[in-house]
Amino acid sequence: MSTSPTGLADLASRLTDERRAETLAHRSWAGSRAASYERLEFLGDTVLSLVITRDLLRRHPSASEGDLAWMRQQIVGREPCARVADDLGLPQAFVRSAPRRLRVTAEEMAQQTSVRAALIESLIGACWEDLGGDVTEPAVLAAFASVIDEAKLGKRDSKTALQEDAARDRLDVRYELVGREGPPHARTFTTRVFVGGMPAGDGTGGSKQASEQAAASAAIARRSERGDA
């Protein structure tokens, strides 16, 4: 794994060879789910949520539960997790760890947001389990520092902002996947959002969540132009 100022790469180097291999083992070549990174991912997901929650409570002592929950989701979601995994070079390590006969398949999987997010959670879980929370927590906070800074109090993502805006007018919001293109490792999704049962905007992205956010942004812009927002 590549060196990084975040400190998580340094912690990874302190894991045993067997544990590092487990953090990168996909079930398709691990032999079983129990031998893959999935159990560590499960632990790491919980640890990440706990660490970020504690940090947000310290940063925002007067914030409501709703604001804290929103900010946490912007930090621990798949896309921000995938970004941190990219910063650490985990996708490349994942490909190198694959059996030679599966390298091409591993390269395709490493393009998927869900896989990259799983890799960082797996690493966090392994560090927490083997090295302890005292060293893992600050390393996680350093790794996610830029993502944490982006989740500012009072700022809403497009889906949340549209939901709140529509609720004021007592309108329901519904998302519908209307398009899917490209190979599995580079797929593009198109989503249409309906507000009050009427088409309100289309959006495209590399994941369903990203396409929904783009559709919500388009709907907000359209409603603003009409003076609805």
C-alpha positions in Angstrom: 0.0 0.0 0.0 1.2 3.5 -0.8 2.6 5.8 1.9 0.3 8.6 3.0 0.3 11.4 5.5 -3.0 10.1 6.9 -1.2 7.5 9.0 -3.5 4.6 8.0 -0.9 3.3 5.6 1.6 3.3 8.5 -0.8 1.3 10.6 -1.4 -1.1 7.7 2.4 -1.8 7.7 2.2 -2.9 11.3 -0.4 -5.6 10.6 0.7 -9.1 10.0 1.2 -10.3 6.5 -1.8 -12.6 6.8 -4.0 -9.8 8.2 -3.0 -7.4 5.4 -3.8 -10.1 2.8 -7.2 -10.6 4.4 -8.0 -6.8 4.2 -7.7 -7.1 0.4 -9.1 -10.6 -0.2 -12.3 -10.6 -2.3 -14.6 -13.5 -1.7 -14.2 -14.6 -5.4 -10.6 -15.7 -4.6 -10.6 -16.0 -0.8 -12.3 -19.3 -1.0 -15.1 -18.3 1.4 -16.8 -15.2 2.7 -15.2 -15.8 6.2 -11.8 -15.7 4.6 -12.5 -12.5 2.6 -12.4 -8.9 3.7 -16.2 -8.9 4.4 -16.0 -9.5 8.2 -13.4 -6.8 8.6 -15.5 -4.5 6.4 -18.5 -5.1 8.7 -16.4 -4.1 11.7 -14.8 -1.2 10.0 -18.1 0.2 8.9 -19.2 0.3 12.6 -15.8 1.7 13.8 -15.9 4.5 11.1 -19.4 5.5 12.1 -18.4 5.6 15.8 -15.2 7.6 15.2 -16.9 10.1 13.0 -19.9 10.5 15.4 -17.5 11.2 18.3 -15.7 13.8 16.3 -18.8 15.5 15.1 -20.1 15.7 18.7 -16.9 17.4 19.7 -16.9 19.8 16.8 -20.6 20.7 17.0 -21.7 20.7 20.7 -24.9 22.5 19.9 -25.9 20.6 16.7 -29.2 18.7 16.6 -29.3 14.9 16.2 -30.7 15.4 12.7 -27.8 17.7 11.6 -25.3 15.3 13.1 -26.8 12.3 11.3 -26.8 14.2 8.0 -23.2 15.3 8.4 -22.1 11.8 9.4 -23.8 10.3 6.3 -21.9 12.7 4.0 -18.6 11.4 5.5 -19.2 7.7 5.9 -21.1 7.1 2.6 -19.7 4.9 -0.2 -18.4 7.8 -2.4 -16.3 9.6 0.3 -15.0 6.2 1.5 -13.9 5.4 -2.0 -12.1 8.7 -2.2 -10.1 7.9 0.9 -9.3 4.4 -0.4 -8.0 6.0 -3.6 -5.8 8.4 -1.6 -4.3 5.4 0.2 -3.7 3.4 -3.0 -6.0 0.6 -1.9 -7.5 -0.2 -5.3 -4.0 -0.8 -6.7 -3.1 -2.9 -3.7 -6.3 -4.9 -4.2 -5.4 -5.6 -7.8 -1.9 -6.7 -6.9 -3.3 -9.1 -4.2 -5.5 -10.9 -6.7 -4.4 -14.2 -8.2 -2.7 -13.6 -11.6 -5.6 -15.4 -13.4 -8.1 -12.9 -11.9 -6.0 -9.6 -12.3 -8.2 -8.3 -15.1 -11.4 -9.0 -13.2 -9.8 -7.4 -10.1 -9.0 -4.3 -12.1 -12.7 -4.0 -13.1 -13.9 -4.5 -9.6 -11.5 -1.9 -8.3 -13.3 0.7 -10.4 -16.5 0.1 -8.4 -17.3 2.6 -5.7 -18.7 -0.2 -3.5 -15.5 -2.2 -3.6 -13.2 0.7 -3.0 -15.4 1.8 0.0 -15.3 -1.8 1.3 -11.4 -1.8 1.2 -11.0 1.3 3.4 -13.6 -0.1 5.9 -11.8 -3.4 5.9 -8.5 -1.7 6.7 -10.1 0.3 9.5 -11.6 -2.8 10.9 -8.3 -4.7 10.9 -6.4 -1.8 12.5 -9.0 -1.5 15.2 -9.0 -5.2 15.9 -5.3 -5.8 15.9 -3.8 -2.4 17.0 -6.5 -0.9 19.1 -8.7 2.2 19.1 -6.1 4.6 20.6 -4.0 4.5 17.4 -6.7 3.8 14.9 -9.1 6.6 15.8 -6.7 9.5 15.1 -5.5 7.8 11.9 -9.0 7.5 10.7 -9.8 11.2 11.5 -6.6 12.2 9.6 -7.6 10.1 6.6 -11.1 11.6 6.4 -10.1 15.1 7.4 -10.9 16.7 4.0 -14.2 14.9 3.8 -15.1 15.9 7.4 -14.4 19.5 6.5 -16.8 19.4 3.6 -19.7 18.3 5.7 -20.4 21.7 7.2 -23.1 22.4 9.7 -26.3 23.6 8.0 -25.1 22.6 4.6 -27.4 20.1 2.8 -26.8 17.8 -0.1 -29.1 18.2 -3.1 -31.4 15.3 -2.2 -31.9 16.6 1.3 -32.4 20.1 0.2 -35.0 19.1 -2.4 -36.8 16.9 0.1 -37.1 19.8 2.6 -38.1 22.2 -0.1 -40.8 19.9 -1.4 -42.0 19.1 2.1 -42.8 22.8 2.6 -45.2 22.6 -0.4 -46.5 19.2 0.9 -45.2 17.5 -2.2 -43.7 14.0 -2.4 -40.3 13.2 -4.0 -39.6 10.0 -5.9 -36.5 8.8 -7.8 -36.6 6.5 -10.8 -33.7 4.9 -12.5 -34.2 5.5 -16.2 -30.9 4.5 -17.8 -27.8 2.3 -17.3 -24.9 2.3 -19.7 -21.4 1.0 -19.9 -19.5 -2.1 -18.6 -19.7 -3.0 -14.9 -16.4 -1.3 -14.1 -17.3 2.0 -15.7 -21.1 2.1 -15.6 -23.1 5.3 -15.9 -26.6 5.7 -14.3 -29.3 8.1 -15.2 -32.1 9.0 -12.7 -35.2 11.1 -13.0 -36.7 12.7 -10.0 -40.4 13.4 -9.7 -41.8 16.1 -7.4 -45.5 16.0 -6.7 -45.8 13.3 -9.3 -44.3 15.4 -12.1 -40.9 15.0 -13.7 -38.6 17.6 -12.2 -35.0 16.8 -13.3 -32.7 14.2 -14.7 -29.2 13.4 -13.5 -26.3 11.2 -14.5 -23.5 9.7 -12.4 -21.1 6.9 -11.8 -23.4 5.4 -9.1 -27.1 5.4 -8.5 -26.6 7.7 -5.5 -24.6 10.1 -7.6 -27.2 10.2 -10.3 -29.9 10.8 -7.8 -27.9 13.7 -6.4 -27.5 15.1 -9.9 -31.2 14.8 -10.6 -32.0 16.6 -7.3 -29.6 19.4 -8.3 -31.3 19.8 -11.6 -34.7 19.8 -10.0 -33.6 22.5 -7.5 -32.3 24.7 -10.3 -35.5 24.3 -12.3 -37.7 25.1 -9.3 -35.5 28.1 -8.5 -35.8 29.4 -12.1 -39.6 29.1 -11.8 -39.6 30.7 -8.4 -40.9 27.6 -6.6 -37.9 27.3 -4.3 
